[in-house]
Amino acid sequence: MVLNLTGRQCPPTVQTAVGGNRMGTAGMPRSVLAGTRVLLIEDETLVAMLLEETLTDLGCQVVGPVARVDAARRAIEHERFDCVLLDIDLHGHPAYPLAELLAARGVPFGFVTGYDASRLARGFAGRPILPKPFNVRQLRSVLVDLAEGARARPRRRGERRKP
């Protein structure tokens, strides 16, 4: 039995994800997301651990997790990744400056938040949102959208396109 962060038993899709099924979660093939490099910016340790395990099970390569604004900025500037999952609040500091940096660089990103979508800052209303708590299907849906955006975006000088 796997428990979620509220202490309740997780649905079978989450149990499958944490258990490491080769097919990915809920019997979905991993190939769609295989090798997608996801920068994970999340300050809640348990949420970051669950996301990291689930992303790995979906076939992604996790960069991070990163929990602080300054470290996240360095990761954005120096690490190689295809897309980003960004918590809106990092240890009491809003992550919107990071979102602005990602948007300016054309990097696909989505927010991870327990807040209602109506609380997003102006200019970010159309971004994908992974709610807390999340289920695996929601995570996969957000990631597929972000990965498609990553494949479609023009690369900056020196960047390598994912094969």
C-alpha positions in Angstrom: 0.0 0.0 0.0 1.3 3.5 -0.9 0.1 6.6 1.0 -0.2 10.0 -0.4 0.8 13.2 1.5 -2.5 13.3 3.3 -2.1 9.8 4.7 -4.8 8.3 2.5 -4.2 5.3 0.2 -3.1 6.3 -3.2 -5.1 5.2 -6.3 -3.6 2.2 -8.2 -2.1 4.5 -10.9 0.1 6.2 -8.3 1.0 2.9 -6.7 2.0 1.6 -10.1 4.1 4.8 -10.7 5.9 4.4 -7.4 6.3 0.7 -8.0 8.3 1.3 -11.2 6.1 -0.5 -13.8 8.1 -0.6 -17.1 5.1 0.4 -19.0 4.9 3.7 -17.1 1.8 4.6 -15.2 -1.6 3.1 -15.8 -0.2 0.9 -18.6 0.8 3.9 -20.7 3.9 3.4 -22.8 6.9 5.4 -21.6 8.2 6.2 -25.1 6.2 9.5 -25.4 8.2 11.0 -22.6 11.3 8.8 -22.7 14.4 10.9 -22.3 12.6 14.2 -21.7 14.8 16.3 -19.3 12.6 18.0 -16.8 13.9 20.6 -14.5 12.0 20.2 -11.2 11.7 23.3 -9.0 9.9 22.4 -5.9 10.6 23.3 -2.2 8.4 20.7 -0.4 10.6 17.7 0.0 7.9 15.0 0.0 6.2 16.5 -3.1 9.6 16.8 -4.8 10.4 13.1 -4.0 7.0 12.0 -5.3 7.4 14.0 -8.5 10.9 12.8 -9.0 9.9 9.1 -8.7 6.9 9.5 -10.9 8.7 11.5 -13.6 11.4 8.8 -13.6 8.7 6.1 -13.9 7.3 8.0 -16.9 10.7 7.8 -18.6 11.8 11.3 -17.9 15.3 12.4 -16.7 15.0 14.7 -13.7 17.2 17.7 -13.4 17.1 18.7 -9.7 15.0 19.0 -7.7 15.9 22.5 -6.9 14.2 24.2 -3.9 15.4 27.8 -3.7 15.0 30.8 -6.1 18.8 31.5 -6.4 19.6 27.8 -7.1 16.8 27.6 -9.6 18.0 30.6 -11.4 21.5 29.0 -11.7 20.0 25.8 -12.9 18.0 27.6 -15.6 21.1 29.4 -16.7 23.5 26.4 -16.7 21.7 23.1 -16.9 20.3 21.4 -19.9 16.6 20.5 -19.9 13.6 20.4 -22.2 10.9 21.7 -19.9 10.3 22.8 -16.3 7.8 22.1 -13.5 7.9 25.2 -11.3 6.3 25.6 -7.8 4.8 29.0 -7.5 6.1 29.6 -4.0 9.6 28.6 -3.0 10.2 28.9 0.8 8.0 32.0 0.9 9.4 33.7 -2.2 7.3 34.0 -5.3 8.7 32.1 -8.3 7.3 34.5 -10.9 10.8 36.0 -11.7 11.8 32.5 -12.7 8.7 32.1 -14.8 9.5 35.4 -16.5 13.0 34.2 -17.2 11.7 30.9 -18.6 9.1 32.7 -20.8 11.7 35.1 -22.1 13.9 32.1 -23.2 10.9 30.3 -24.7 11.3 27.3 -22.4 8.0 25.3 -21.9 7.0 25.3 -18.3 4.1 24.6 -16.1 3.3 25.5 -12.5 3.0 23.1 -9.6 0.7 24.6 -7.0 -1.9 24.1 -4.3 -3.4 27.5 -5.3 -6.4 28.0 -7.5 -5.6 28.9 -11.1 -7.3 32.3 -10.6 -4.4 33.2 -8.3 -1.8 33.1 -11.0 -0.1 36.4 -11.8 -1.2 38.2 -14.8 0.5 37.0 -17.9 0.7 33.4 -16.8 -3.0 32.5 -16.9 -2.6 30.2 -19.9 0.3 28.1 -18.5 -0.3 24.5 -17.6 -1.0 23.8 -14.0 -0.3 20.7 -12.0 -2.5 20.9 -8.9 -1.4 19.7 -5.5 -2.3 17.1 -4.8 -2.0 15.6 -8.3 -2.6 12.3 -9.9 -0.4 10.6 -12.4 -2.7 11.2 -15.3 -2.6 14.9 -14.6 1.2 14.9 -14.4 1.5 13.0 -17.6 -0.9 15.3 -19.4 1.0 18.4 -18.4 4.3 16.7 -19.3 3.2 15.7 -22.8 2.1 19.3 -23.5 5.4 20.6 -22.2 7.4 18.0 -24.1 5.6 18.8 -27.4 6.3 22.5 -26.8 10.0 21.6 -26.2 10.2 19.7 -29.5 8.5 22.6 -31.4 10.5 25.5 -29.9 13.5 27.0 -31.8 16.8 26.3 -30.1 19.1 29.0 -28.9 22.7 29.1 -30.1 24.6 26.3 -28.6 21.6 24.3 -27.4 21.2 20.7 -28.5 17.9 19.3 -29.7 16.7 16.1 -28.1 17.1 13.2 -30.5 
